[in-house]
Amino acid sequence: MRLAVADRLALADLVHLYAAAVDDRRFGDVVELFTETAELRLPDSPRSLEPSRVHHGRPGVYAAMEALSGVERTQHAIVGEVYAAQPDPDYALGRITCDAHHWSRRNGEVTDVVWHLRYDDEYVRTPLGWRIHGRALTVNAIETRPVRALRPAAQADPATAAAPSAPSTAPLTTGTRRPGPPPGTP
């Protein structure tokens, strides 16, 4: 049994929207990517690398996201995605691998704590599209690295934050040009 291409693309979009919203600190948007009754299972890192703490519903997901407020910046790099159809066409499973960077500044020093992790996901199709119904985060390894420089985190402006399904439509910055041959090139 295989997922339809449109469903596979929608699930991939959901996973990447989650990563982008977490990195942009748009926790309200993160919550909207979950069902009302979702479970988010997280490890008690670094004591435990297996999922051991359960957060229930959207309020639980939001509370879990707020734990990132002590980290100056994050970057979630999705490095692998596998999706599996189920007999119920409105239900699917996913296994997502990710390298999650957590940059913190203490006493003028910047540290990158990298979690090499796996999400085991359950997805449900809702009237608003696919949503995460269950997510279990397992950490495979943790690295700590010194960092030479860190760009300050931008503060999310709720009035201008992109909707969860909207791409960035900001114009190119001054001094840049669109890709292609230089002007005047035949």
VMD Tcl script that draws the C-alpha trace (Angstrom):
set ca {
  {0.00 0.00 0.00}
  {1.44 3.36 -1.04}
  {0.56 6.93 -0.19}
  {-0.72 9.07 -3.03}
  {1.88 11.55 -4.25}
  {-0.26 14.49 -3.07}
  {-0.47 12.99 0.45}
  {3.28 12.31 0.56}
  {3.99 15.91 -0.47}
  {1.51 17.26 2.08}
  {3.14 15.21 4.86}
  {6.62 16.39 3.84}
  {5.31 19.96 3.86}
  {3.87 19.43 7.36}
  {7.19 18.12 8.69}
  {9.16 21.02 7.20}
  {6.61 23.59 8.37}
  {7.04 22.25 11.91}
  {10.83 22.66 11.70}
  {10.59 26.18 10.25}
  {7.99 27.33 12.79}
  {10.07 26.01 15.71}
  {13.19 27.74 14.36}
  {11.25 31.00 13.83}
  {9.83 30.75 17.38}
  {6.26 30.75 16.03}
  {5.00 28.33 18.67}
  {1.37 29.24 17.99}
  {1.89 28.02 14.41}
  {3.60 24.85 15.69}
  {0.52 24.06 17.80}
  {-1.76 24.40 14.76}
  {0.17 21.60 13.04}
  {-1.06 19.15 15.70}
  {-4.52 17.70 16.27}
  {-6.50 18.86 19.31}
  {-5.83 15.54 21.06}
  {-2.24 15.01 19.95}
  {0.48 13.50 22.11}
  {4.04 14.79 22.01}
  {6.45 12.37 23.68}
  {9.89 13.77 24.54}
  {13.01 12.46 26.26}
  {14.29 13.86 29.52}
  {17.60 14.73 27.89}
  {20.43 14.22 28.71}
  {19.32 11.78 31.46}
  {17.20 9.76 29.05}
  {17.37 9.73 25.25}
  {14.15 7.75 24.80}
  {10.69 9.38 24.90}
  {9.62 9.46 28.54}
  {7.59 12.66 29.08}
  {4.15 12.99 27.48}
  {2.55 16.32 26.59}
  {-1.18 16.13 25.82}
  {-3.13 18.22 23.33}
  {-2.22 21.57 21.87}
  {-1.66 23.16 25.31}
  {0.89 20.44 26.08}
  {2.64 20.96 22.74}
  {2.81 24.70 23.40}
  {4.27 24.15 26.89}
  {6.91 21.83 25.41}
  {7.85 24.45 22.80}
  {8.21 27.14 25.47}
  {11.07 25.10 26.94}
  {13.09 26.32 23.95}
  {12.85 29.93 25.13}
  {16.12 29.45 27.05}
  {17.91 28.65 23.79}
  {18.90 31.66 21.69}
  {18.44 30.01 18.32}
  {17.63 26.61 16.83}
  {17.99 25.08 13.41}
  {16.26 21.83 12.48}
  {17.77 20.14 9.43}
  {15.53 17.37 8.15}
  {17.89 14.74 6.77}
  {15.50 11.86 6.09}
  {11.78 11.20 5.66}
  {9.90 7.92 5.28}
  {6.10 7.81 5.19}
  {3.86 4.74 5.35}
  {0.26 4.47 4.23}
  {-2.18 2.60 6.44}
  {-5.45 0.80 5.66}
  {-7.31 3.95 6.77}
  {-6.57 6.52 4.02}
  {-6.85 9.34 6.58}
  {-4.07 7.94 8.78}
  {-0.34 7.61 8.04}
  {2.93 6.97 9.84}
  {6.26 8.69 9.43}
  {9.87 8.34 10.51}
  {11.77 11.62 10.29}
  {15.48 12.01 10.99}
  {16.81 15.41 11.92}
  {19.87 17.23 13.20}
  {18.61 19.85 15.66}
  {21.05 22.59 16.61}
  {20.44 24.48 19.88}
  {22.66 27.55 20.20}
  {23.11 29.22 23.58}
  {25.24 32.13 24.74}
  {26.75 32.09 28.26}
  {29.48 34.36 29.59}
  {30.27 35.56 26.07}
  {30.75 32.00 24.78}
  {28.43 30.39 22.24}
  {27.74 26.67 22.39}
  {25.91 24.46 19.90}
  {24.20 21.43 21.42}
  {23.31 19.18 18.49}
  {20.69 16.48 18.88}
  {20.82 13.78 16.21}
  {17.24 12.63 16.50}
  {14.36 10.67 15.10}
  {10.68 11.55 15.15}
  {8.24 8.64 14.98}
  {5.02 10.28 13.83}
  {1.32 9.49 13.47}
  {-0.59 11.74 11.07}
  {-4.33 12.24 10.69}
  {-6.11 13.95 7.81}
  {-8.41 16.67 9.15}
  {-10.69 19.18 7.38}
  {-7.66 21.54 7.45}
  {-5.32 18.93 5.94}
  {-2.83 16.52 7.47}
  {-1.89 17.13 11.12}
  {0.47 15.47 13.58}
  {-1.53 13.28 15.97}
  {1.41 11.66 17.74}
  {5.10 12.48 17.77}
  {7.77 10.60 19.73}
  {11.24 12.14 19.75}
  {14.20 9.80 20.28}
  {17.70 11.27 20.57}
  {20.36 9.05 18.99}
  {23.35 11.19 19.98}
  {24.16 14.56 21.54}
  {27.16 16.67 20.56}
  {28.39 19.88 22.17}
  {30.46 22.22 20.01}
  {31.98 25.65 20.53}
  {30.76 28.27 18.05}
  {32.78 31.23 16.76}
  {29.83 33.54 15.96}
  {26.05 33.47 16.18}
  {23.62 35.76 14.41}
  {21.14 37.17 16.94}
  {17.74 35.54 16.82}
  {15.03 37.59 15.15}
  {12.01 38.18 17.32}
  {8.83 36.84 15.74}
  {6.29 39.59 15.11}
  {2.84 38.00 15.45}
  {1.35 40.69 13.18}
  {3.64 39.77 10.26}
  {4.39 36.08 10.88}
  {3.63 33.84 7.91}
  {0.73 31.44 8.18}
  {1.83 27.81 8.68}
  {1.29 26.96 5.01}
  {2.59 30.19 3.50}
  {6.07 30.41 1.98}
  {8.24 33.43 2.57}
  {7.23 36.06 0.04}
  {9.60 38.77 1.20}
  {11.28 40.64 -1.67}
  {14.97 40.22 -2.28}
  {17.09 42.54 -0.16}
  {18.65 45.65 -1.70}
  {21.82 44.87 -3.61}
  {20.80 41.37 -4.65}
  {19.48 40.25 -7.98}
  {17.58 37.28 -9.22}
  {19.54 34.21 -10.35}
  {20.58 33.95 -13.97}
  {23.14 35.43 -16.29}
  {24.49 38.89 -15.47}
  {22.72 41.80 -17.15}
  {23.95 42.34 -20.71}
  {24.96 38.69 -21.19}
  {23.68 37.29 -24.52}
}
mol new
graphics top color blue
foreach p $ca { graphics top sphere $p radius 0.5 }
foreach p [lrange $ca 0 end-1] q [lrange $ca 1 end] { graphics top cylinder $p $q radius 0.2 }
display resetview
